[in-house]
Amino acid sequence: MKTPSFSTLNRSSYINKLKTEVFDLAIIGGGITGAGIALDASARGLKVCLVEKNDFASGTSNKSTKLIHGGLRYLKNFEISLVRESGSERAVVHNLAPHLVKPEKMLLPLVEGGTYGKWMTALGLKVYDFLADVKGDDRRRMLDKKETLKKEPLLNKDVVIGGGIYAEYRTDDARLTIEILKKAASYGATIINYCEMKSFNYNDDFKIESLNCKDRNTGSNLIVKARSYISAAGPWVDSIRKKDNSITKQRLHLTKGVHLVFPYDKLPVKQSIYFDVPDGRMIFAIPRGRVTYVGTTDTDYFGNLDRVIATKQDANYLLSAVNNTFKSVHLTIDDIESSWAGLRPLIHEAHKSASDLSRKDEIFISNSGLISIAGGKLTGYRKMAFRALESVLKSCLKENTNRFLESTTESISLVHPPLTSNDDVKAYQQEIESHLTRLGIKDTYYSWYLCASYGKQADIIVEKSKTFSSTNALENLIRAELWYSVNFEMVNCLNDFFIRRTGRLYFDIESMHKFKSVIIKDMATLLNWDIQRLLKEEEKLNLAIQDSTTFYDKDFE
């Protein structure tokens, strides 16, 4: 079998390309924004490379609420253009990968003394539908008390007075990022993780001439040359700008968002809910497979960018919010199965609180030619990529732009072969369920999980699972997933697999503990690890498990 163009096994050839070729565009950062830029640019015909110092989507792009949503809360701050753009983009991204971006009805309960009354909620949802160009069954509908409690019996009947139901889209942010990067690679982009940009080199006119990078696998140094440079480093954007000596009054304002994960039987909500809490914030409770997750917080952050964790204060805030809304559940910190904490790289605005800061993106252009993009939302990744790339074409490549095509990302299916509709997704999930049943896997969770994670690529995984000889079909399946992730998704270490490619640390942590040893053994074999590398990667995985299941007294500095 020929090694695919996005395989860890091809790493040395990617490094060699970075060393020897000159690119039209070098991208620093492998989150959703960098991925979007890489796809847009490579599809237009630019010669593109992307370097990421950790794993793809290991920062903000794996720590969102995992919704491609229209930003209903931004109406409150009158961010009309943001709501309009986010709303229209939801439908586009859904069409690009309907198995990965799926419609999700959201219930907004109204309570006595709550932030929103019936009239204002009805008006707000109507404006939201108009701005987001929502059509058909996705349009909002107002509910009376009886209808609201039928939708969600866990709500407190003593205070609920009605509700509204409207459309959002659920996704897996890290998997969306990976699929975009894989598609960019299929257009010829050279993309690599664990390759850190350390510093810039300049010509006599003080323009960036190349990047000094370090391969974190081998420790070797390399120089990457391009005609233009974009930093899409999320929370690290200002760190990159400091290396370029281009920090201005415009700077980032980092805020932290925490999500808690509960076993579904501990918080058995029937559907996704968006509810307000006494301090005026809005919180999501979203059922997903075996669990329900709750979030998010929004607090200023000044700690360690490379180790962002949930504190006891974060956990207690969300526990209080949940217990206040669902009076019968009585959740405690011991009921939390997992958690994640991430940073929002927002644009600083004087005298504004964390929750009031705009989620709009902004582009900074330095005298050296470095273009930085920050802010924004997961939902708007495609538009952010377009704006950043247009800045490159105007500022750095303007003498030769006629050789590049127009943007086509609105119509590029992210996964091949594609699923083209919700009906396609349902039919394929049933097909996978039949295959798994014949293999002895009768739990329908796995057919949902494979379809939602991989789309029709799941066929490769199911077929590969038949080549393993364990009497435990689930063990064979996860081993096949690992093989696929190494060969097709550039998995480089245990955390890549258990966190970003499969989401098991957050949504199926029991399976991690059950199959960790066999995955460690397989990975050491596939990637030819020596004992020192194996022990190092196992130590990093154990720390990730610790950080997602432990609540610290304060943030790390």
SULSUL-V657957 format. One record per backbone hydrogen bond with DSSP energy under -0.5 kcal/mol. CO is the residue of the C=O (numbers start at 0). NH is the residue of the N-H. E is the energy in kcal/mol with one decimal. If there is no record, write none. Layout:
co=CO nh=NH e=E
co=CO nh=NH e=E
//
This chain:
co=3 nh=6 e=-0.6
co=5 nh=489 e=-1.1
co=6 nh=9 e=-1.6
co=7 nh=10 e=-1.8
co=9 nh=12 e=-0.8
co=9 nh=13 e=-1.7
co=10 nh=14 e=-2.4
co=11 nh=15 e=-2.0
co=12 nh=16 e=-2.0
co=13 nh=17 e=-2.3
co=14 nh=18 e=-1.9
co=15 nh=19 e=-1.9
co=16 nh=20 e=-2.4
co=17 nh=224 e=-0.5
co=20 nh=224 e=-0.7
co=22 nh=226 e=-1.9
co=24 nh=48 e=-2.2
co=25 nh=229 e=-2.5
co=26 nh=28 e=-0.6
co=26 nh=50 e=-2.5
co=27 nh=231 e=-3.0
co=29 nh=56 e=-1.5
co=30 nh=34 e=-2.6
co=31 nh=35 e=-2.3
co=32 nh=36 e=-2.3
co=33 nh=37 e=-2.5
co=34 nh=38 e=-2.3
co=35 nh=39 e=-2.4
co=36 nh=40 e=-2.9
co=37 nh=41 e=-2.3
co=38 nh=42 e=-2.5
co=39 nh=43 e=-1.1
co=40 nh=44 e=-0.5
co=40 nh=45 e=-2.4
co=41 nh=44 e=-0.9
co=43 nh=404 e=-2.6
co=45 nh=47 e=-0.8
co=46 nh=23 e=-1.8
co=46 nh=24 e=-2.0
co=47 nh=189 e=-2.7
co=48 nh=26 e=-2.5
co=49 nh=191 e=-2.0
co=50 nh=28 e=-2.8
co=51 nh=194 e=-2.7
co=53 nh=193 e=-2.6
co=54 nh=57 e=-1.5
co=58 nh=61 e=-1.5
co=59 nh=62 e=-2.1
co=65 nh=170 e=-2.5
co=66 nh=68 e=-1.1
co=67 nh=168 e=-0.6
co=70 nh=73 e=-1.6
co=71 nh=74 e=-1.7
co=72 nh=75 e=-0.8
co=73 nh=78 e=-2.5
co=74 nh=77 e=-1.9
co=77 nh=79 e=-1.7
co=78 nh=82 e=-2.1
co=79 nh=83 e=-2.6
co=80 nh=84 e=-2.5
co=81 nh=85 e=-2.6
co=82 nh=86 e=-2.5
co=83 nh=87 e=-2.0
co=84 nh=88 e=-2.3
co=85 nh=89 e=-1.5
co=86 nh=90 e=-0.8
co=87 nh=91 e=-1.1
co=88 nh=92 e=-2.7
co=89 nh=93 e=-2.2
co=90 nh=94 e=-1.9
co=91 nh=95 e=-1.3
co=92 nh=96 e=-1.3
co=95 nh=413 e=-2.0
co=95 nh=414 e=-0.6
co=96 nh=99 e=-1.3
co=96 nh=100 e=-2.0
co=99 nh=101 e=-0.5
co=101 nh=169 e=-2.9
co=103 nh=167 e=-2.1
co=104 nh=271 e=-0.6
co=105 nh=165 e=-2.2
co=106 nh=108 e=-0.7
co=106 nh=273 e=-2.9
co=107 nh=163 e=-1.8
co=109 nh=160 e=-2.8
co=109 nh=161 e=-1.1
co=110 nh=113 e=-2.2
co=116 nh=120 e=-2.3
co=117 nh=121 e=-2.7
co=118 nh=122 e=-2.3
co=119 nh=123 e=-2.8
co=120 nh=124 e=-2.8
co=121 nh=125 e=-1.7
co=122 nh=126 e=-2.6
co=123 nh=127 e=-2.5
co=124 nh=128 e=-2.5
co=125 nh=129 e=-2.0
co=126 nh=130 e=-3.0
co=127 nh=131 e=-2.6
co=128 nh=133 e=-2.6
co=129 nh=132 e=-0.8
co=134 nh=137 e=-1.5
co=135 nh=138 e=-1.7
co=137 nh=166 e=-0.8
co=140 nh=164 e=-2.5
co=142 nh=162 e=-2.0
co=143 nh=147 e=-2.4
co=144 nh=148 e=-2.4
co=145 nh=149 e=-1.7
co=146 nh=150 e=-1.9
co=147 nh=151 e=-2.1
co=151 nh=154 e=-1.6
co=154 nh=156 e=-0.8
co=155 nh=158 e=-1.5
co=155 nh=159 e=-1.9
co=158 nh=111 e=-2.2
co=161 nh=109 e=-2.9
co=162 nh=142 e=-3.6
co=163 nh=107 e=-3.5
co=164 nh=140 e=-2.2
co=165 nh=105 e=-3.5
co=167 nh=103 e=-3.1
co=168 nh=67 e=-2.9
co=169 nh=101 e=-2.3
co=170 nh=172 e=-0.5
co=171 nh=175 e=-2.5
co=172 nh=176 e=-2.0
co=173 nh=177 e=-2.3
co=174 nh=178 e=-2.5
co=175 nh=179 e=-2.0
co=176 nh=180 e=-2.2
co=177 nh=181 e=-2.7
co=178 nh=182 e=-2.1
co=179 nh=183 e=-2.3
co=180 nh=184 e=-2.5
co=181 nh=185 e=-1.8
co=182 nh=186 e=-0.9
co=183 nh=186 e=-0.9
co=183 nh=188 e=-2.0
co=184 nh=187 e=-1.7
co=188 nh=190 e=-0.7
co=189 nh=49 e=-2.3
co=191 nh=51 e=-1.5
co=193 nh=215 e=-2.4
co=193 nh=216 e=-0.5
co=195 nh=197 e=-0.6
co=195 nh=213 e=-2.2
co=198 nh=211 e=-3.1
co=200 nh=208 e=-3.6
co=200 nh=209 e=-1.4
co=202 nh=205 e=-2.0
co=206 nh=202 e=-2.4
co=208 nh=225 e=-0.5
co=209 nh=200 e=-2.6
co=210 nh=212 e=-0.7
co=210 nh=223 e=-2.4
co=211 nh=197 e=-3.5
co=211 nh=198 e=-1.4
co=212 nh=221 e=-2.4
co=213 nh=195 e=-2.4
co=213 nh=215 e=-0.8
co=214 nh=218 e=-3.1
co=219 nh=214 e=-2.8
co=221 nh=212 e=-3.2
co=223 nh=210 e=-2.6
co=224 nh=22 e=-2.3
co=227 nh=25 e=-2.2
co=228 nh=370 e=-2.1
co=229 nh=27 e=-2.8
co=229 nh=231 e=-0.6
co=230 nh=372 e=-2.2
co=231 nh=30 e=-0.5
co=232 nh=235 e=-2.2
co=233 nh=236 e=-2.1
co=235 nh=239 e=-2.2
co=236 nh=240 e=-2.3
co=237 nh=241 e=-2.1
co=238 nh=242 e=-1.4
co=239 nh=243 e=-1.1
co=240 nh=245 e=-2.8
co=241 nh=244 e=-1.3
co=248 nh=250 e=-0.6
co=249 nh=247 e=-0.8
co=250 nh=347 e=-2.8
co=252 nh=345 e=-1.4
co=253 nh=300 e=-2.4
co=254 nh=343 e=-3.0
co=255 nh=298 e=-1.6
co=256 nh=341 e=-2.5
co=257 nh=295 e=-0.6
co=257 nh=296 e=-0.6
co=258 nh=339 e=-2.0
co=259 nh=293 e=-2.8
co=260 nh=336 e=-3.0
co=260 nh=337 e=-1.3
co=261 nh=291 e=-2.4
co=262 nh=265 e=-1.9
co=262 nh=266 e=-1.2
co=266 nh=268 e=-2.0
co=271 nh=106 e=-2.3
co=272 nh=274 e=-0.5
co=272 nh=284 e=-2.3
co=274 nh=282 e=-3.3
co=276 nh=279 e=-2.8
co=280 nh=276 e=-2.2
co=282 nh=274 e=-2.7
co=283 nh=294 e=-2.1
co=284 nh=272 e=-2.4
co=285 nh=292 e=-2.5
co=287 nh=290 e=-2.1
co=289 nh=263 e=-2.5
co=290 nh=287 e=-3.3
co=291 nh=261 e=-2.9
co=292 nh=285 e=-3.0
co=293 nh=259 e=-2.6
co=294 nh=283 e=-3.7
co=298 nh=255 e=-3.3
co=303 nh=306 e=-0.7
co=306 nh=308 e=-0.5
co=309 nh=551 e=-1.4
co=310 nh=314 e=-2.4
co=311 nh=315 e=-2.9
co=312 nh=316 e=-1.9
co=313 nh=317 e=-1.9
co=314 nh=318 e=-2.6
co=315 nh=319 e=-2.4
co=316 nh=320 e=-1.9
co=317 nh=321 e=-2.4
co=318 nh=322 e=-2.8
co=319 nh=323 e=-1.9
co=320 nh=324 e=-1.3
co=321 nh=325 e=-3.1
co=324 nh=155 e=-0.9
co=324 nh=326 e=-0.7
co=325 nh=328 e=-1.6
co=325 nh=329 e=-0.6
co=331 nh=334 e=-1.7
co=332 nh=335 e=-1.0
co=334 nh=262 e=-0.6
co=337 nh=260 e=-2.8
co=339 nh=258 e=-2.6
co=341 nh=256 e=-2.8
co=342 nh=344 e=-0.6
co=343 nh=254 e=-1.4
co=343 nh=345 e=-1.7
co=344 nh=374 e=-1.4
co=345 nh=252 e=-3.0
co=348 nh=351 e=-1.5
co=352 nh=356 e=-0.9
co=353 nh=356 e=-0.7
co=357 nh=346 e=-0.5
co=359 nh=375 e=-0.6
co=361 nh=373 e=-2.2
co=363 nh=365 e=-0.5
co=363 nh=371 e=-3.2
co=365 nh=368 e=-1.6
co=367 nh=207 e=-2.4
co=368 nh=228 e=-0.6
co=369 nh=365 e=-2.7
co=369 nh=371 e=-0.5
co=370 nh=230 e=-3.0
co=371 nh=363 e=-3.0
co=373 nh=361 e=-2.5
co=376 nh=379 e=-0.7
co=377 nh=380 e=-1.7
co=379 nh=383 e=-2.6
co=380 nh=384 e=-2.5
co=381 nh=385 e=-2.0
co=382 nh=386 e=-2.5
co=383 nh=387 e=-2.5
co=384 nh=388 e=-2.6
co=385 nh=389 e=-2.4
co=386 nh=390 e=-1.7
co=387 nh=391 e=-1.6
co=388 nh=392 e=-2.5
co=389 nh=393 e=-2.1
co=390 nh=394 e=-2.6
co=391 nh=395 e=-2.7
co=391 nh=396 e=-1.9
co=396 nh=399 e=-2.0
co=397 nh=400 e=-0.5
co=399 nh=402 e=-1.5
co=400 nh=403 e=-1.9
co=407 nh=410 e=-2.1
co=408 nh=411 e=-0.6
co=410 nh=412 e=-0.9
co=416 nh=455 e=-0.5
co=418 nh=97 e=-0.7
co=420 nh=424 e=-2.0
co=421 nh=425 e=-2.4
co=422 nh=426 e=-2.4
co=423 nh=427 e=-2.5
co=424 nh=428 e=-2.4
co=425 nh=429 e=-1.9
co=426 nh=430 e=-1.8
co=427 nh=431 e=-2.7
co=428 nh=432 e=-2.3
co=429 nh=433 e=-1.9
co=430 nh=434 e=-2.0
co=431 nh=435 e=-2.7
co=432 nh=436 e=-2.3
co=433 nh=437 e=-1.8
co=434 nh=438 e=-1.0
co=435 nh=439 e=-0.5
co=435 nh=440 e=-3.0
co=436 nh=439 e=-1.2
co=439 nh=441 e=-0.8
co=441 nh=443 e=-0.6
co=442 nh=445 e=-1.4
co=443 nh=447 e=-1.9
co=444 nh=448 e=-2.8
co=445 nh=449 e=-2.6
co=446 nh=450 e=-2.1
co=447 nh=451 e=-2.9
co=448 nh=452 e=-1.9
co=449 nh=453 e=-2.6
co=449 nh=454 e=-0.6
co=450 nh=454 e=-1.7
co=453 nh=456 e=-1.6
co=454 nh=457 e=-2.0
co=455 nh=458 e=-1.5
co=456 nh=459 e=-1.1
co=456 nh=460 e=-1.0
co=457 nh=461 e=-2.8
co=458 nh=462 e=-2.4
co=459 nh=463 e=-2.3
co=460 nh=464 e=-2.1
co=461 nh=465 e=-0.7
co=462 nh=465 e=-1.0
co=463 nh=466 e=-2.1
co=464 nh=467 e=-1.2
co=470 nh=472 e=-0.8
co=471 nh=475 e=-1.8
co=472 nh=476 e=-1.9
co=473 nh=477 e=-2.3
co=474 nh=478 e=-2.0
co=475 nh=479 e=-1.8
co=476 nh=480 e=-2.0
co=477 nh=481 e=-2.2
co=478 nh=482 e=-2.3
co=479 nh=483 e=-2.5
co=480 nh=484 e=-2.7
co=481 nh=485 e=-2.4
co=482 nh=486 e=-2.2
co=483 nh=487 e=-2.7
co=484 nh=488 e=-1.4
co=484 nh=490 e=-1.7
co=485 nh=7 e=-2.1
co=485 nh=8 e=-0.5
co=492 nh=496 e=-1.4
co=493 nh=497 e=-2.7
co=494 nh=498 e=-2.2
co=494 nh=499 e=-1.0
co=495 nh=500 e=-2.5
co=496 nh=501 e=-1.5
co=497 nh=504 e=-2.2
co=498 nh=502 e=-0.6
co=502 nh=505 e=-0.8
co=502 nh=506 e=-2.6
co=503 nh=507 e=-1.8
co=507 nh=510 e=-0.9
co=507 nh=511 e=-1.0
co=508 nh=512 e=-1.8
co=509 nh=513 e=-2.0
co=510 nh=514 e=-2.3
co=511 nh=515 e=-1.3
co=514 nh=518 e=-2.1
co=515 nh=519 e=-2.5
co=516 nh=520 e=-2.1
co=517 nh=521 e=-2.5
co=518 nh=522 e=-2.8
co=519 nh=523 e=-2.2
co=520 nh=524 e=-1.6
co=521 nh=525 e=-3.0
co=522 nh=526 e=-2.5
co=523 nh=528 e=-1.9
co=524 nh=527 e=-0.6
co=529 nh=533 e=-2.3
co=530 nh=534 e=-2.4
co=531 nh=535 e=-2.0
co=532 nh=536 e=-2.5
co=533 nh=537 e=-2.3
co=534 nh=538 e=-2.0
co=535 nh=539 e=-2.0
co=536 nh=540 e=-2.1
co=537 nh=541 e=-2.3
co=538 nh=542 e=-1.9
co=539 nh=543 e=-1.9
co=540 nh=544 e=-2.3
co=541 nh=545 e=-2.3
co=542 nh=546 e=-2.7
co=543 nh=547 e=-1.6
co=544 nh=548 e=-1.0
co=545 nh=548 e=-0.7
co=545 nh=549 e=-1.1
co=546 nh=309 e=-0.5
co=549 nh=551 e=-0.6
co=551 nh=311 e=-2.8
co=555 nh=303 e=-3.1
//
